C-alpha cells in the first residue's frame, strides 16, 4: 500500500489501463534509453518499456489486470513503483489518471513518446539533467550520435522535384478528419524562482538578453538547488566579453565544478545546543548552509580528494526528490557515511536503511540527525560487546591434555625399564636384546 501525495491511498489491486495517442516505435525506445535513462533510472526505463509493450493487449475494460503483474514482472515494491512512475510523469513520458467504477479503482497511464532530438536538447531542463548526470564528455558524444548522419557536408545544387511537378492536387476530394494527436507531453515546472529579480542581479549584460535564456536558467535553479543571488553570481561569470550574452555551456561547467552555497540568513539561524563541541557546531552549520551536492564535494575535499560518483549523485537526488528528506538531514547522512564510518564513498544500501529509520522517528533537522547518530552508535557498540561476551566461552583443549598425559606415561615407562636394567647389571645377569 502506498500514498499518492498524501491524498489518494494507492493499492496494488487497483486496475491498470494503458493508452497512447500514437504508436511508440523502437526508435522512440532507443532514444528514451540513451537520453532519459541517466535521470529516470534503469527501473524507470524498464517500467516505460513494459507499459509500451503492454499497449496492444490492454484493450478490454472488463478483463482488467491489477498492478501486481507490474510489480512481479519488474521485481519492485509498491512504494518503489510509485517513485519510478513519478519520475516518468515529471519528465513528460507518462500521465496518470485515477477514477473508480463498479469493479473498483482504475489507474490509466497515458504514454507519450520521448521528445525528438532537437526538441530534447532545446528543452533546457531535460538537457540540463542529462548534462548533470553523464558529464560533458558523454553529453557531447550523445549530441554527435544524434547529429547529421553520413556525409558531414552536401555539395552541389538542389535539383529535387517539387510536389506539383509530380502529383496533381484534387481539391474536390473529401478527406476524413484525423483525430491523430501529437504524442509529446509538456514538462510542467512548479517553481517559485523570481526571474525578474534574478535578471537585475546579473552583471555584464542586459535583462533582455538574460530573458532569452529563461528556460535554461530556471532549469539550473531547479537542478542545482541554488537561489536567485547565487545563480546570478555564477551567471555573471558566464557572460561573454564580445556579445555580452550568457554562455550556457560555460555556466553548466561552472555549476558542476563549483560548490554552490546557499546563503546563510542571519534572522532564522537556529541556536545550537550548548553542549555541542565547536566541531559539531561547525558541522551542523555546514549541513544547514550547503546544498547536498556541494556538501559531499566539500567533505571529500577535506578528506584529501576524491570525486563524487554517479551512484552518490543519484542517491542524493533520490533522498531529496523521492524520499523527501530535508537537505540538512541528507547532509548529516552523508557525513555519517564518509566521516563517522570513514568510507571513501557512500554505501547506498546502508544509507537508505538509516534514512528509512529516520523517517519513522521523524528526523527533520541536522540536530535531530546528529542525536540519532549519537544514539545509534553506542547501542551498536554495546550490542556487539554483548555478542562477543556470549561467544567468548572457555573451551578446554582436550586434545592437548591427552597428548601431555600420553607423553608423561611414555616418560614413566622408559624410566622404569632403565632402573630394571641397572638392577640386572648389578646382579650380573645377562640379557638379550
N, C-alpha and C positions, 0 to 999 in steps of 0.2 A: 504494500500500500504506500502511496506517495501523495504529495500535495502539489497542486499547481498554483504557485504564487500565493499560497495560503487561502485560496478561495474555493477551489474545487478539489475534493478528495478523489485521488486517482486510484483505480482498481485495475488489476491485471485482467479481470473478467470482462472488462468493457470491450465492446465490439470495435473492430478495425475496418474502416473503409479507406480506400486509396483512390486518388483521382489525379489526372494530369490533363491540361488543355491540349497538349500536343505530345507526340511520341518523344521520348528521351533516348537518344541514339547512343551507340557505342563511343562515338567521338565525344559526346557530352560527358560520358562517364570517365573517359581518359582525361579530359580537361579538368573535371572535378578532382580526380586523383592527383594531378600534377599541381594545380593551383590552390585547391581548397583544403586538401588533407593536412598540410602543415599546421593549420589552426583549428580545424574541426576534429582532428584526430583520426586514427585508424578505425576506431569503433564508429565514429561519426560517418566516415565514408562507407563502412560496411552496412550500416543501417540504411543509408541513402540508396546504395546499390541494391540491397534486398527489397526495399519498397518499390524500386523501379522494376525489378524482376517480377514482383507480385501483381503489377498493374493489370496484365491481361486476364488474370484469374480472379480478381476481386470485383466481380460484376453483379452478384446476386445479393439482394437486400436481405433475404431470409436466411441464406446459407452463410452467415457471417462467422468469422473467426475472432477469437479474443486475442489479447496481447501476449498470451503465453507462448504462442508459436514464434513470436519475435524474440522473446526473452530466451527461449530454449535454443533457437537457431543461432543466436549471437552469443549465447552463454554469458548474459549480463543480468544484473539485478534490476528491479523496477526503478529504484532511485537513479541508477546509472543510466537507464534508458531515458528517463525524463531529462537528465542533464545533457545527454547527447542530442536528444531531439531539440532542446532549446538552442543548442549551437547551430543546428541546421536552420532553425527558424530565424536566428539572428543574422545569418549571412544570406538569407533570401532563397534558400533551396527548398524550404518547406513552410507551409502554412497549416495551422491546426485549428479545426472546428470541433466544437463539442455540442452535443444535443442528447435528448433522451426520447425513446419511443416505447412502445408497449413491451418490447423484449429487453429493455434496459438501456444503459448508456452507450453512446456511439462517439467515437473519435474519427473524424475524417481528415486524412492527411493529403493535402493538395501539394503535389510535387511540381517543382519548377526546374527548368534546365539551367545550368550554370551560365553566367554571362559569357558572351563571346570574348575573345582575347582582347580586342581593342577596348571594349566596354569595361572589362575587368581591370586593365591597367590604368584606365581613366577614372575608375572608381577608387578614390584615394584611400578610403577606409579599408577596402579589401587588399589593395596593393600594399598599403602600409603594414597590414597584418602579415602578409606574405614576406615582406622585406624583414620584418622584425624576427620572424621565426626561422627563416632559412639563411639570412645574411645576404650581403651584397653579391658575393660571387655566384651563389646559386640563383639569386634573383635575376641577375643579368643573363645567366645561362638559360633560364626559363623564357625570358624575353626573346632570346635568339632562337630558341626551339620553335616558338610560335610566330617568328618573323617571316620574311619573304623566303619562299622555298625555291630551290633550283638556281637559276642564273641570278646573280645579285643585281644586274642591270639589263635593261632591254634597249637595244639599239634599233634604229630604223623608224619608218613612218607607220602609223596605224592605218591599215588598208582593210579593216574588217567591214563586213556588210552591215547596213542599217536594217532595222526591223521591216520597214515598208518596202525595202528593196527585195525582200524575200517573201513576206506574208502580206495578204490582203486583210484589212480590218473590216469586219462586218458589223456595222453599227446597229443593225436591226435585231441581232441575236439577243435573247433574254438570258442573262447569266444569273444563276441562282445566287442568292445572298449567302455568303460564307459566314459561319459562326466561329471560325478559327480565331483564336486569341493569341496574342504574344505571350509566350510561356516563360517570362522572366519576371521575378518578383523584385520590387524595390526595397532596399535596405532602409529600415526605419531607425533613425538615430535620435535617441532621447537624451539630450544633453542640455545642461544649464550654462554652457560656456558663453560668456558675454563677449561676442566677437567684436562689437563696436568699441568697447573699452580696450580690448586687446590690440586692435588696429592702431589706436592712438599711441600705444606704448612702443611700437616697433620703430626703430631708428634707421635712418638711411634710405627711406623710401616713402611713398605716399599711401594713404589709406585706400585709395582706388586700386593701386597695384596689389596691395595685400588682399583686397576683396576678391581678386581674380583667383586666389588660391584658397578660398574659404573652405571648400570640402576637404582639401588636403590638410589644412592647418587644424581644423576641428578633429579630423581623424587622429592627428598626432596627439592632441589633447586627450582623446579617449584612450588611445593605445598605451601611452606612457604615463598617464595619470598626473600630468602637470597642470598648474593653474595658469591664468592669463599672464601674470607677471613673469613667471619662469619661462613660459613658452615665448613670450615677447623677447626675452633676453637671448634665447637660442636663435630665434628667427632673425634678430638683428645681426648675428654672426654669419648668417647665410645670405645676406644681401650682396648681390654682385656689384662690383665697382663701376662697370661700364653702363649697364642698363638700369641699375638700382631696382632690380626685381628680386623676388625670392627664388633662390636656387633650391628646389625641392630635394634634389639628390644630396647636396651638402647638408641640408637640415636633417635628413634621415641619418646620415653618418654621425652628425653631432649628437642626435638623440640616442643613438645606440652606444656611443662611446662615453658620453658624459654622464656622470652620476647625478641624476636630476633630483634636486632637493625641493621639498615642499616648504614654503616659508613658515617659520615658527611664529605664530601670533602670540603676542605678549598677554593679551587680555584673557583668553580662555586657557592659558597654561595652567595645568593642574599642579597642586602642591604634592610633592613626592613624600612618601613616608620617611620620617626622620631616622628610622633605624637602618636604612639602606646605606651601604658604603658609597663612596664617591664614584667608584667604578660602576656600580649597579645603577646609580642615578644617571650617569652619562649614557649607559646602555638604554635606559628607558626613554631618555630624551631623544636619542638617535632613532629608536623604534617608532616614536611618535612623529618625528620630523621628516623621515626619509620614506620615499616610495619603496616597496619591496624589491623591485629590480635594482634600485640604487643601493639599498641596504645590503643585499647579498654581495654585490660587487665591492662595497666598502669593507665588508667582513673578510672577503678573500684577499683584498689588497693588504689589509692589516696583518693577515696571517702569512704574508710573504709572496703572494701572487696566486695564479690560477685563474681560469676563466669559468664563466657561468655556462653550464651545459644546457643543451636543448631540453632535457628532461626537467631540469630545475626551472627554466623559464615556463615550461608547460605546467609544472606543479604550482608555481606562484599564480599563474593565470587561473588554474582550477580552483585554488583556495579562495581567490577574490571573486571570480565570476559565478562559480557553481556552488561552492560550499558557503560563500558569503561571509567569510571571516573578515574582520576588520584588518586593514593593512598593518597596524601596530602589533596585532596578535600574530599575523603571519611572520612578521619580522622576528618576534620572540621565538617562534617555532624554528626559523632559520638559524637564529643564534644558538638555540639548544643543540641542533644537529651539528653545526660546524664548529662551535666553540666548546660548549659544555661536553659534548661527546667526542670532540676533536676529530671530526670526519673531514675528508677532502671534499666530498660532495654530499648533498642532502640525500639520505636514504628515504626515498619516496614512500615505501611501504610503512616504515616506522612512523614517519611524519604524518601520514594520513590517519594512522591508528591514534596517534596523540590528538590530532585535530578532531577526530570523531569524539574522543572522550571530553575534549574541551567544549565541544558544542553541547554535550549533555549537561555539563556543570555551568554552562553559560559564561565562559571566559570571553570577555569582550573588551578588555583593556590590557595594556602592556603590564601593568602592575599585577592584575589578577593572573596573567600568564606566568609571570615570574613566581608568584606564590604557588601556582600549580606545579611548576618545575621543582621548586624547593620541597614541596610535599612529596612529589613523586620520587625524587632521588633517594631520600633517606629510607623510605619504605622499601624501595628496591634493594638497597644495601642490606637492610635488616632481614628481609626475606631470604636473600642469598646466603647470609651468615647462618640463619637457622637451618637452611637446607644443607649447608656444609657441615654443621654440627651433627645433624642427623646422619649424614653419610659417613662421618669420621668415627666409625665403630672399630674398636681394637680387635684384631684378629690374631690369635695365637699361631705362630709359624710352626705348625705340627711337623711338617717335613723336616725342618731344621732341627727340632728337638730330637726326632727319631734318629737323625743322622749322627748327632752328638752322642746319643746313647749307644748306638752301634759302635762308634769309634772307641768309646770308653770300654765296651765289652771286649772288643778286639785287643785293646792295650792290656787289659787284665789277664786274658788267656795267654798272651805271649810271655808276660812276666812269670806266670805260674809254671810254664814249660821250662823257662830258663833256670828257675830255682830247682826244679826237679832234676835237670841235667847236672847242675852243680853238686847236688847230693849224691848222685850216682858216681861222679868222678871221685868224690871223697871215699866212697866205698869200693873203688877200683873195679867197678862193674862196667864191662864193655857193652857198648850199644851199637846197633846198626842203624845207618840212616835209611 
